[in-house]
Amino acid sequence: MRLSRADHSLLSDWWFTVDRVLLAAILTLVGAGLVLSLAASPAIAVKRGLGPYYYVERHALFAVLAVAVMLMLSLLDPRRLRRAALAILAVSLVLMALVLVIGPEINGAHRWIRVLGYSLQPSELAKPAFVFLTAWLLAEGQRRPDVPATAISVGLYLAFAALLVVEPDFGQTLLVTGVWGLLFFISGLPLRWAGVLGALALLGSGFAYYTFPHVKGRIDRFFDPSVGDTFQTDRAWSSFLEGGFFGRGPGEGTIKTTLPDAHTDFILAVIAEEYGVLACLALLALLGFIVFRPLLTAIGTADAFTRFSVIGLCLLFGGEALINMAVNVGLIPAKGMTLPFVSAGGSATLGMGIAMGLLLGALRRRRPGTAPPGAEPLPRGVAGFPRVK
């Protein structure tokens, strides 16, 4: 099958308007995650009495689902993307409420629900949809001051954050709050309101510290390791020293046999030990490319919705990656955040598939006659797309 610019089918229109370089980078990251899963997961599975490739197969299943969802969302125009995001967020918020009632308690938290034999964390699916709709509401607030879009966005944030706190999941709450606050700031929020939001964030952090023992314990251990067990973070940091620049070799690492979260939260330490710091830097470069290429494109567009949505989704993706890597090298307390598309996490992988699908869809250039009313084509710039005449 050969695609032509003269063909205005859905597939042809998608192929000539999607950012194929960004798409290739995302697929490369997904492929790298599958390969790295082979290094980290079998030892954990055997230790837990499962088949050696249990987590590898599970990771592959959710990676395929995530890519399928990403491609399907990237086919949609902005109006349909907003509808899809609204549907995803609505279903996810309902599931988050159900989790509090029927979800199992794991390590003192109610975050998961069983779906088709797999544990699903609805908040992971809600994050990208929430960011996308927040961007639209803020853009609408600028375009139509008579519509209470900003107030609706605040209410949506409060509802989402409240469900996250009740679960509780403070790592996700901080990430979502940070992205939401930055979107408000770049949308023209007065500085005095930025100060108010910052003060509320500090108060919320203080409330979490003094109310929830596990939050207090993680922070206390970070600043004073003598007050608790810091084995996982200490062992993760030592992996970077043991691996050196080139690593000990595939399959030669030992951290995956000692840390229960080596295939999820601490997979970067596994990479460092077996493949070396240079491999970690290459992975960091790929993650950075996926973040900064869309950001540089979005800065040049006059369409507020495109700009806000791309910035928000990039902040979500980059923020999650940075938090995971910072935990691995001991810069911040442990957060339970995965490395996008690399860590073995079904819900997180699927959520990032949604995020990247919304991102690719928002970045697409629309051919003449195919753009919905009010949509503007992205300008020619770092994305390098030829403008369709």
FIGUKE-652661 format. One record per residue (C-alpha): x, y, z; residue in three letters. Coordinates in steps of 0.25 Angstrom, whole numbers, plus 5000, padded with zeros to 4 digits. Example, Ala and Ser with C-alpha at 12.3 -4.5 7.8 and 13.67 -1.06 7.14 Angstrom:
<nodes>
<node xx="5049" yy="4982" zz="5031" rest="ALA"/>
<node xx="5055" yy="4996" zz="5029" rest="SER"/>
</nodes>
This chain:
<nodes>
<node xx="5000" yy="5000" zz="5000" rest="MET"/>
<node xx="5006" yy="5013" zz="4996" rest="ARG"/>
<node xx="5001" yy="5026" zz="5002" rest="LEU"/>
<node xx="5000" yy="5039" zz="4994" rest="SER"/>
<node xx="4998" yy="5054" zz="4997" rest="ARG"/>
<node xx="4987" yy="5054" zz="4987" rest="ALA"/>
<node xx="4979" yy="5043" zz="4995" rest="ASP"/>
<node xx="4970" yy="5050" zz="5006" rest="HIS"/>
<node xx="4967" yy="5037" zz="5013" rest="SER"/>
<node xx="4968" yy="5037" zz="5028" rest="LEU"/>
<node xx="4981" yy="5029" zz="5028" rest="LEU"/>
<node xx="4987" yy="5037" zz="5017" rest="SER"/>
<node xx="4984" yy="5050" zz="5024" rest="ASP"/>
<node xx="4989" yy="5045" zz="5037" rest="TRP"/>
<node xx="5002" yy="5040" zz="5031" rest="TRP"/>
<node xx="5005" yy="5054" zz="5024" rest="PHE"/>
<node xx="5001" yy="5062" zz="5036" rest="THR"/>
<node xx="5007" yy="5054" zz="5048" rest="VAL"/>
<node xx="5020" yy="5057" zz="5054" rest="ASP"/>
<node xx="5027" yy="5045" zz="5049" rest="ARG"/>
<node xx="5040" yy="5048" zz="5056" rest="VAL"/>
<node xx="5034" yy="5049" zz="5069" rest="LEU"/>
<node xx="5026" yy="5036" zz="5067" rest="LEU"/>
<node xx="5038" yy="5029" zz="5063" rest="ALA"/>
<node xx="5045" yy="5034" zz="5076" rest="ALA"/>
<node xx="5033" yy="5029" zz="5085" rest="ILE"/>
<node xx="5033" yy="5015" zz="5078" rest="LEU"/>
<node xx="5048" yy="5014" zz="5080" rest="THR"/>
<node xx="5046" yy="5017" zz="5095" rest="LEU"/>
<node xx="5035" yy="5007" zz="5096" rest="VAL"/>
<node xx="5044" yy="4996" zz="5089" rest="GLY"/>
<node xx="5055" yy="5000" zz="5098" rest="ALA"/>
<node xx="5046" yy="4998" zz="5110" rest="GLY"/>
<node xx="5043" yy="4984" zz="5105" rest="LEU"/>
<node xx="5057" yy="4980" zz="5104" rest="VAL"/>
<node xx="5061" yy="4986" zz="5117" rest="LEU"/>
<node xx="5049" yy="4978" zz="5124" rest="SER"/>
<node xx="5056" yy="4966" zz="5120" rest="LEU"/>
<node xx="5068" yy="4970" zz="5128" rest="ALA"/>
<node xx="5060" yy="4974" zz="5141" rest="ALA"/>
<node xx="5047" yy="4966" zz="5142" rest="SER"/>
<node xx="5051" yy="4951" zz="5141" rest="PRO"/>
<node xx="5058" yy="4951" zz="5154" rest="ALA"/>
<node xx="5047" yy="4958" zz="5161" rest="ILE"/>
<node xx="5037" yy="4948" zz="5155" rest="ALA"/>
<node xx="5044" yy="4936" zz="5160" rest="VAL"/>
<node xx="5046" yy="4941" zz="5174" rest="LYS"/>
<node xx="5031" yy="4943" zz="5175" rest="ARG"/>
<node xx="5028" yy="4929" zz="5170" rest="GLY"/>
<node xx="5024" yy="4933" zz="5156" rest="LEU"/>
<node xx="5028" yy="4929" zz="5142" rest="GLY"/>
<node xx="5041" yy="4936" zz="5139" rest="PRO"/>
<node xx="5035" yy="4944" zz="5127" rest="TYR"/>
<node xx="5022" yy="4947" zz="5135" rest="TYR"/>
<node xx="5025" yy="4962" zz="5136" rest="TYR"/>
<node xx="5032" yy="4963" zz="5122" rest="VAL"/>
<node xx="5019" yy="4957" zz="5116" rest="GLU"/>
<node xx="5011" yy="4966" zz="5124" rest="ARG"/>
<node xx="5019" yy="4978" zz="5120" rest="HIS"/>
<node xx="5019" yy="4974" zz="5105" rest="ALA"/>
<node xx="5003" yy="4973" zz="5106" rest="LEU"/>
<node xx="5001" yy="4987" zz="5112" rest="PHE"/>
<node xx="5012" yy="4993" zz="5103" rest="ALA"/>
<node xx="5004" yy="4988" zz="5090" rest="VAL"/>
<node xx="4991" yy="4993" zz="5096" rest="LEU"/>
<node xx="4998" yy="5007" zz="5099" rest="ALA"/>
<node xx="5003" yy="5008" zz="5085" rest="VAL"/>
<node xx="4990" yy="5004" zz="5079" rest="ALA"/>
<node xx="4983" yy="5015" zz="5088" rest="VAL"/>
<node xx="4993" yy="5025" zz="5084" rest="MET"/>
<node xx="4991" yy="5023" zz="5069" rest="LEU"/>
<node xx="4976" yy="5023" zz="5070" rest="MET"/>
<node xx="4976" yy="5036" zz="5078" rest="LEU"/>
<node xx="4986" yy="5042" zz="5068" rest="SER"/>
<node xx="4976" yy="5040" zz="5057" rest="LEU"/>
<node xx="4966" yy="5049" zz="5063" rest="LEU"/>
<node xx="4964" yy="5064" zz="5060" rest="ASP"/>
<node xx="4964" yy="5074" zz="5072" rest="PRO"/>
<node xx="4949" yy="5073" zz="5075" rest="ARG"/>
<node xx="4949" yy="5058" zz="5075" rest="ARG"/>
<node xx="4961" yy="5058" zz="5084" rest="LEU"/>
<node xx="4954" yy="5067" zz="5094" rest="ARG"/>
<node xx="4942" yy="5057" zz="5094" rest="ARG"/>
<node xx="4951" yy="5045" zz="5096" rest="ALA"/>
<node xx="4959" yy="5052" zz="5107" rest="ALA"/>
<node xx="4945" yy="5056" zz="5114" rest="LEU"/>
<node xx="4941" yy="5041" zz="5113" rest="ALA"/>
<node xx="4954" yy="5036" zz="5118" rest="ILE"/>
<node xx="4954" yy="5045" zz="5130" rest="LEU"/>
<node xx="4939" yy="5043" zz="5133" rest="ALA"/>
<node xx="4941" yy="5028" zz="5133" rest="VAL"/>
<node xx="4954" yy="5029" zz="5141" rest="SER"/>
<node xx="4948" yy="5038" zz="5152" rest="LEU"/>
<node xx="4936" yy="5028" zz="5154" rest="VAL"/>
<node xx="4946" yy="5017" zz="5155" rest="LEU"/>
<node xx="4955" yy="5025" zz="5165" rest="MET"/>
<node xx="4942" yy="5027" zz="5174" rest="ALA"/>
<node xx="4939" yy="5012" zz="5173" rest="LEU"/>
<node xx="4953" yy="5008" zz="5176" rest="VAL"/>
<node xx="4951" yy="5015" zz="5190" rest="LEU"/>
<node xx="4939" yy="5005" zz="5192" rest="VAL"/>
<node xx="4942" yy="4992" zz="5186" rest="ILE"/>
<node xx="4957" yy="4993" zz="5183" rest="GLY"/>
<node xx="4967" yy="4985" zz="5191" rest="PRO"/>
<node xx="4976" yy="4991" zz="5201" rest="GLU"/>
<node xx="4991" yy="4990" zz="5197" rest="ILE"/>
<node xx="5001" yy="4996" zz="5206" rest="ASN"/>
<node xx="4991" yy="5005" zz="5213" rest="GLY"/>
<node xx="4985" yy="5010" zz="5200" rest="ALA"/>
<node xx="4973" yy="5008" zz="5191" rest="HIS"/>
<node xx="4978" yy="5011" zz="5177" rest="ARG"/>
<node xx="4975" yy="4999" zz="5169" rest="TRP"/>
<node xx="4963" yy="4991" zz="5163" rest="ILE"/>
<node xx="4963" yy="4978" zz="5156" rest="ARG"/>
<node xx="4959" yy="4978" zz="5141" rest="VAL"/>
<node xx="4959" yy="4965" zz="5133" rest="LEU"/>
<node xx="4969" yy="4959" zz="5143" rest="GLY"/>
<node xx="4979" yy="4971" zz="5143" rest="TYR"/>
<node xx="4980" yy="4982" zz="5154" rest="SER"/>
<node xx="4977" yy="4995" zz="5148" rest="LEU"/>
<node xx="4980" yy="5009" zz="5154" rest="GLN"/>
<node xx="4970" yy="5018" zz="5149" rest="PRO"/>
<node xx="4977" yy="5031" zz="5153" rest="SER"/>
<node xx="4988" yy="5027" zz="5143" rest="GLU"/>
<node xx="4978" yy="5028" zz="5132" rest="LEU"/>
<node xx="4972" yy="5041" zz="5137" rest="ALA"/>
<node xx="4985" yy="5049" zz="5138" rest="LYS"/>
<node xx="4987" yy="5052" zz="5123" rest="PRO"/>
<node xx="4972" yy="5054" zz="5120" rest="ALA"/>
<node xx="4971" yy="5064" zz="5132" rest="PHE"/>
<node xx="4983" yy="5071" zz="5127" rest="VAL"/>
<node xx="4977" yy="5072" zz="5112" rest="PHE"/>
<node xx="4964" yy="5077" zz="5117" rest="LEU"/>
<node xx="4970" yy="5087" zz="5126" rest="THR"/>
<node xx="4978" yy="5093" zz="5114" rest="ALA"/>
<node xx="4965" yy="5094" zz="5107" rest="TRP"/>
<node xx="4957" yy="5100" zz="5118" rest="LEU"/>
<node xx="4969" yy="5111" zz="5120" rest="LEU"/>
<node xx="4969" yy="5114" zz="5105" rest="ALA"/>
<node xx="4954" yy="5115" zz="5105" rest="GLU"/>
<node xx="4955" yy="5125" zz="5117" rest="GLY"/>
<node xx="4964" yy="5133" zz="5109" rest="GLN"/>
<node xx="4956" yy="5133" zz="5096" rest="ARG"/>
<node xx="4942" yy="5135" zz="5103" rest="ARG"/>
<node xx="4943" yy="5142" zz="5116" rest="PRO"/>
<node xx="4928" yy="5141" zz="5118" rest="ASP"/>
<node xx="4929" yy="5126" zz="5119" rest="VAL"/>
<node xx="4933" yy="5121" zz="5134" rest="PRO"/>
<node xx="4944" yy="5112" zz="5128" rest="ALA"/>
<node xx="4954" yy="5115" zz="5138" rest="THR"/>
<node xx="4945" yy="5113" zz="5150" rest="ALA"/>
<node xx="4941" yy="5099" zz="5144" rest="ILE"/>
<node xx="4956" yy="5096" zz="5143" rest="SER"/>
<node xx="4958" yy="5099" zz="5157" rest="VAL"/>
<node xx="4946" yy="5090" zz="5161" rest="GLY"/>
<node xx="4951" yy="5079" zz="5152" rest="LEU"/>
<node xx="4965" yy="5080" zz="5159" rest="TYR"/>
<node xx="4959" yy="5080" zz="5173" rest="LEU"/>
<node xx="4951" yy="5068" zz="5170" rest="ALA"/>
<node xx="4963" yy="5060" zz="5164" rest="PHE"/>
<node xx="4973" yy="5064" zz="5175" rest="ALA"/>
<node xx="4963" yy="5061" zz="5186" rest="ALA"/>
<node xx="4961" yy="5046" zz="5180" rest="LEU"/>
<node xx="4976" yy="5045" zz="5179" rest="LEU"/>
<node xx="4978" yy="5050" zz="5194" rest="VAL"/>
<node xx="4968" yy="5040" zz="5199" rest="VAL"/>
<node xx="4974" yy="5028" zz="5192" rest="GLU"/>
<node xx="4985" yy="5033" zz="5197" rest="PRO"/>
<node xx="4995" yy="5036" zz="5186" rest="ASP"/>
<node xx="5003" yy="5049" zz="5189" rest="PHE"/>
<node xx="5013" yy="5046" zz="5178" rest="GLY"/>
<node xx="5003" yy="5047" zz="5167" rest="GLN"/>
<node xx="4996" yy="5059" zz="5175" rest="THR"/>
<node xx="5009" yy="5067" zz="5175" rest="LEU"/>
<node xx="5011" yy="5064" zz="5160" rest="LEU"/>
<node xx="4997" yy="5067" zz="5155" rest="VAL"/>
<node xx="4997" yy="5080" zz="5164" rest="THR"/>
<node xx="5010" yy="5085" zz="5158" rest="GLY"/>
<node xx="5006" yy="5083" zz="5144" rest="VAL"/>
<node xx="4992" yy="5089" zz="5147" rest="TRP"/>
<node xx="4999" yy="5101" zz="5154" rest="GLY"/>
<node xx="5009" yy="5103" zz="5142" rest="LEU"/>
<node xx="4998" yy="5103" zz="5132" rest="LEU"/>
<node xx="4990" yy="5113" zz="5140" rest="PHE"/>
<node xx="5003" yy="5122" zz="5141" rest="PHE"/>
<node xx="5006" yy="5122" zz="5126" rest="ILE"/>
<node xx="4991" yy="5124" zz="5123" rest="SER"/>
<node xx="4992" yy="5138" zz="5129" rest="GLY"/>
<node xx="4989" yy="5136" zz="5144" rest="LEU"/>
<node xx="4992" yy="5148" zz="5152" rest="PRO"/>
<node xx="5005" yy="5147" zz="5160" rest="LEU"/>
<node xx="4997" yy="5149" zz="5173" rest="ARG"/>
<node xx="4989" yy="5136" zz="5170" rest="TRP"/>
<node xx="5002" yy="5129" zz="5167" rest="ALA"/>
<node xx="5006" yy="5133" zz="5181" rest="GLY"/>
<node xx="4993" yy="5128" zz="5187" rest="VAL"/>
<node xx="4994" yy="5114" zz="5179" rest="LEU"/>
<node xx="5009" yy="5113" zz="5184" rest="GLY"/>
<node xx="5004" yy="5115" zz="5199" rest="ALA"/>
<node xx="4993" yy="5105" zz="5198" rest="LEU"/>
<node xx="5003" yy="5095" zz="5192" rest="ALA"/>
<node xx="5012" yy="5097" zz="5204" rest="LEU"/>
<node xx="5000" yy="5096" zz="5213" rest="LEU"/>
<node xx="4996" yy="5083" zz="5207" rest="GLY"/>
<node xx="5010" yy="5077" zz="5207" rest="SER"/>
<node xx="5011" yy="5081" zz="5222" rest="GLY"/>
<node xx="4997" yy="5074" zz="5225" rest="PHE"/>
<node xx="5002" yy="5062" zz="5218" rest="ALA"/>
<node xx="5015" yy="5061" zz="5226" rest="TYR"/>
<node xx="5008" yy="5062" zz="5239" rest="TYR"/>
<node xx="4996" yy="5054" zz="5236" rest="THR"/>
<node xx="5001" yy="5042" zz="5228" rest="PHE"/>
<node xx="5012" yy="5034" zz="5235" rest="PRO"/>
<node xx="5017" yy="5028" zz="5222" rest="HIS"/>
<node xx="5019" yy="5042" zz="5216" rest="VAL"/>
<node xx="5026" yy="5046" zz="5229" rest="LYS"/>
<node xx="5035" yy="5034" zz="5229" rest="GLY"/>
<node xx="5040" yy="5035" zz="5215" rest="ARG"/>
<node xx="5043" yy="5050" zz="5217" rest="ILE"/>
<node xx="5050" yy="5047" zz="5230" rest="ASP"/>
<node xx="5058" yy="5036" zz="5224" rest="ARG"/>
<node xx="5063" yy="5045" zz="5213" rest="PHE"/>
<node xx="5068" yy="5055" zz="5222" rest="PHE"/>
<node xx="5073" yy="5046" zz="5233" rest="ASP"/>
<node xx="5076" yy="5032" zz="5228" rest="PRO"/>
<node xx="5078" yy="5027" zz="5242" rest="SER"/>
<node xx="5063" yy="5028" zz="5246" rest="VAL"/>
<node xx="5059" yy="5017" zz="5236" rest="GLY"/>
<node xx="5062" yy="5007" zz="5226" rest="ASP"/>
<node xx="5068" yy="5013" zz="5213" rest="THR"/>
<node xx="5073" yy="5000" zz="5207" rest="PHE"/>
<node xx="5066" yy="5002" zz="5194" rest="GLN"/>
<node xx="5071" yy="5016" zz="5191" rest="THR"/>
<node xx="5085" yy="5013" zz="5196" rest="ASP"/>
<node xx="5086" yy="5000" zz="5187" rest="ARG"/>
<node xx="5080" yy="5008" zz="5175" rest="ALA"/>
<node xx="5091" yy="5018" zz="5177" rest="TRP"/>
<node xx="5102" yy="5008" zz="5178" rest="SER"/>
<node xx="5098" yy="5002" zz="5165" rest="SER"/>
<node xx="5103" yy="5014" zz="5157" rest="PHE"/>
<node xx="5116" yy="5013" zz="5164" rest="LEU"/>
<node xx="5117" yy="4998" zz="5161" rest="GLU"/>
<node xx="5113" yy="4999" zz="5147" rest="GLY"/>
<node xx="5122" yy="5010" zz="5143" rest="GLY"/>
<node xx="5122" yy="5016" zz="5129" rest="PHE"/>
<node xx="5120" yy="5003" zz="5122" rest="PHE"/>
<node xx="5113" yy="4994" zz="5132" rest="GLY"/>
<node xx="5116" yy="4980" zz="5137" rest="ARG"/>
<node xx="5109" yy="4974" zz="5125" rest="GLY"/>
<node xx="5095" yy="4969" zz="5121" rest="PRO"/>
<node xx="5090" yy="4959" zz="5132" rest="GLY"/>
<node xx="5102" yy="4962" zz="5141" rest="GLU"/>
<node xx="5095" yy="4971" zz="5151" rest="GLY"/>
<node xx="5091" yy="4967" zz="5165" rest="THR"/>
<node xx="5081" yy="4979" zz="5169" rest="ILE"/>
<node xx="5070" yy="4972" zz="5162" rest="LYS"/>
<node xx="5071" yy="4960" zz="5171" rest="THR"/>
<node xx="5071" yy="4969" zz="5184" rest="THR"/>
<node xx="5061" yy="4980" zz="5181" rest="LEU"/>
<node xx="5046" yy="4977" zz="5181" rest="PRO"/>
<node xx="5043" yy="4989" zz="5172" rest="ASP"/>
<node xx="5055" yy="4987" zz="5162" rest="ALA"/>
<node xx="5046" yy="4985" zz="5150" rest="HIS"/>
<node xx="5038" yy="4998" zz="5153" rest="THR"/>
<node xx="5042" yy="5009" zz="5162" rest="ASP"/>
<node xx="5057" yy="5005" zz="5161" rest="PHE"/>
<node xx="5059" yy="5000" zz="5147" rest="ILE"/>
<node xx="5069" yy="5012" zz="5144" rest="LEU"/>
<node xx="5078" yy="5006" zz="5155" rest="ALA"/>
<node xx="5077" yy="4992" zz="5148" rest="VAL"/>
<node xx="5081" yy="4999" zz="5134" rest="ILE"/>
<node xx="5092" yy="5006" zz="5141" rest="ALA"/>
<node xx="5098" yy="4994" zz="5147" rest="GLU"/>
<node xx="5097" yy="4985" zz="5135" rest="GLU"/>
<node xx="5098" yy="4995" zz="5123" rest="TYR"/>
<node xx="5106" yy="5006" zz="5130" rest="GLY"/>
<node xx="5104" yy="5021" zz="5132" rest="VAL"/>
<node xx="5106" yy="5024" zz="5117" rest="LEU"/>
<node xx="5093" yy="5016" zz="5114" rest="ALA"/>
<node xx="5086" yy="5024" zz="5125" rest="CYS"/>
<node xx="5090" yy="5037" zz="5118" rest="LEU"/>
<node xx="5086" yy="5031" zz="5104" rest="ALA"/>
<node xx="5072" yy="5028" zz="5111" rest="LEU"/>
<node xx="5072" yy="5042" zz="5117" rest="LEU"/>
<node xx="5075" yy="5048" zz="5103" rest="ALA"/>
<node xx="5063" yy="5041" zz="5097" rest="LEU"/>
<node xx="5053" yy="5045" zz="5108" rest="LEU"/>
<node xx="5058" yy="5059" zz="5106" rest="GLY"/>
<node xx="5056" yy="5059" zz="5091" rest="PHE"/>
<node xx="5042" yy="5054" zz="5093" rest="ILE"/>
<node xx="5039" yy="5066" zz="5103" rest="VAL"/>
<node xx="5046" yy="5077" zz="5096" rest="PHE"/>
<node xx="5043" yy="5075" zz="5082" rest="ARG"/>
<node xx="5028" yy="5077" zz="5084" rest="PRO"/>
<node xx="5031" yy="5088" zz="5094" rest="LEU"/>
<node xx="5039" yy="5096" zz="5084" rest="LEU"/>
<node xx="5028" yy="5094" zz="5073" rest="THR"/>
<node xx="5017" yy="5098" zz="5083" rest="ALA"/>
<node xx="5024" yy="5111" zz="5086" rest="ILE"/>
<node xx="5023" yy="5116" zz="5072" rest="GLY"/>
<node xx="5008" yy="5114" zz="5070" rest="THR"/>
<node xx="4997" yy="5125" zz="5073" rest="ALA"/>
<node xx="4986" yy="5115" zz="5076" rest="ASP"/>
<node xx="4985" yy="5115" zz="5091" rest="ALA"/>
<node xx="4979" yy="5101" zz="5092" rest="PHE"/>
<node xx="4990" yy="5095" zz="5084" rest="THR"/>
<node xx="5000" yy="5102" zz="5092" rest="ARG"/>
<node xx="4995" yy="5099" zz="5106" rest="PHE"/>
<node xx="4991" yy="5084" zz="5103" rest="SER"/>
<node xx="5005" yy="5081" zz="5097" rest="VAL"/>
<node xx="5012" yy="5088" zz="5109" rest="ILE"/>
<node xx="5004" yy="5081" zz="5119" rest="GLY"/>
<node xx="5006" yy="5067" zz="5113" rest="LEU"/>
<node xx="5021" yy="5069" zz="5112" rest="CYS"/>
<node xx="5021" yy="5074" zz="5126" rest="LEU"/>
<node xx="5014" yy="5062" zz="5131" rest="LEU"/>
<node xx="5023" yy="5052" zz="5123" rest="PHE"/>
<node xx="5036" yy="5059" zz="5126" rest="GLY"/>
<node xx="5032" yy="5062" zz="5141" rest="GLY"/>
<node xx="5029" yy="5047" zz="5143" rest="GLU"/>
<node xx="5042" yy="5043" zz="5137" rest="ALA"/>
<node xx="5050" yy="5053" zz="5145" rest="LEU"/>
<node xx="5044" yy="5049" zz="5158" rest="ILE"/>
<node xx="5047" yy="5034" zz="5155" rest="ASN"/>
<node xx="5061" yy="5037" zz="5151" rest="MET"/>
<node xx="5063" yy="5047" zz="5163" rest="ALA"/>
<node xx="5059" yy="5036" zz="5173" rest="VAL"/>
<node xx="5068" yy="5026" zz="5167" rest="ASN"/>
<node xx="5080" yy="5035" zz="5169" rest="VAL"/>
<node xx="5076" yy="5039" zz="5183" rest="GLY"/>
<node xx="5072" yy="5054" zz="5180" rest="LEU"/>
<node xx="5058" yy="5053" zz="5185" rest="ILE"/>
<node xx="5050" yy="5044" zz="5195" rest="PRO"/>
<node xx="5044" yy="5031" zz="5188" rest="ALA"/>
<node xx="5031" yy="5034" zz="5181" rest="LYS"/>
<node xx="5026" yy="5021" zz="5175" rest="GLY"/>
<node xx="5027" yy="5028" zz="5161" rest="MET"/>
<node xx="5030" yy="5019" zz="5148" rest="THR"/>
<node xx="5039" yy="5023" zz="5137" rest="LEU"/>
<node xx="5030" yy="5025" zz="5125" rest="PRO"/>
<node xx="5029" yy="5013" zz="5115" rest="PHE"/>
<node xx="5042" yy="5006" zz="5122" rest="VAL"/>
<node xx="5037" yy="5002" zz="5136" rest="SER"/>
<node xx="5028" yy="4990" zz="5137" rest="ALA"/>
<node xx="5015" yy="4996" zz="5140" rest="GLY"/>
<node xx="5002" yy="4993" zz="5133" rest="GLY"/>
<node xx="4993" yy="5005" zz="5136" rest="SER"/>
<node xx="5005" yy="5015" zz="5136" rest="ALA"/>
<node xx="5009" yy="5010" zz="5122" rest="THR"/>
<node xx="4994" yy="5011" zz="5117" rest="LEU"/>
<node xx="4993" yy="5025" zz="5123" rest="GLY"/>
<node xx="5006" yy="5029" zz="5115" rest="MET"/>
<node xx="5000" yy="5023" zz="5103" rest="GLY"/>
<node xx="4988" yy="5032" zz="5105" rest="ILE"/>
<node xx="4997" yy="5044" zz="5107" rest="ALA"/>
<node xx="5005" yy="5042" zz="5095" rest="MET"/>
<node xx="4993" yy="5040" zz="5086" rest="GLY"/>
<node xx="4987" yy="5053" zz="5091" rest="LEU"/>
<node xx="5001" yy="5060" zz="5089" rest="LEU"/>
<node xx="5002" yy="5054" zz="5074" rest="LEU"/>
<node xx="4988" yy="5058" zz="5071" rest="GLY"/>
<node xx="4989" yy="5072" zz="5076" rest="ALA"/>
<node xx="5002" yy="5074" zz="5068" rest="LEU"/>
<node xx="4997" yy="5070" zz="5055" rest="ARG"/>
<node xx="4996" yy="5079" zz="5044" rest="ARG"/>
<node xx="4982" yy="5079" zz="5037" rest="ARG"/>
<node xx="4981" yy="5080" zz="5022" rest="ARG"/>
<node xx="4972" yy="5090" zz="5016" rest="PRO"/>
<node xx="4957" yy="5087" zz="5018" rest="GLY"/>
<node xx="4960" yy="5076" zz="5029" rest="THR"/>
<node xx="4962" yy="5085" zz="5041" rest="ALA"/>
<node xx="4950" yy="5088" zz="5050" rest="PRO"/>
<node xx="4945" yy="5102" zz="5052" rest="PRO"/>
<node xx="4955" yy="5110" zz="5060" rest="GLY"/>
<node xx="4967" yy="5101" zz="5059" rest="ALA"/>
<node xx="4980" yy="5107" zz="5054" rest="GLU"/>
<node xx="4991" yy="5100" zz="5047" rest="PRO"/>
<node xx="5004" yy="5099" zz="5054" rest="LEU"/>
<node xx="5015" yy="5108" zz="5049" rest="PRO"/>
<node xx="5027" yy="5103" zz="5041" rest="ARG"/>
<node xx="5038" yy="5102" zz="5051" rest="GLY"/>
<node xx="5046" yy="5092" zz="5059" rest="VAL"/>
<node xx="5036" yy="5081" zz="5056" rest="ALA"/>
<node xx="5041" yy="5082" zz="5041" rest="GLY"/>
<node xx="5027" yy="5079" zz="5035" rest="PHE"/>
<node xx="5026" yy="5084" zz="5021" rest="PRO"/>
<node xx="5013" yy="5093" zz="5021" rest="ARG"/>
<node xx="5003" yy="5088" zz="5012" rest="VAL"/>
<node xx="4999" yy="5098" zz="5001" rest="LYS"/>
</nodes>
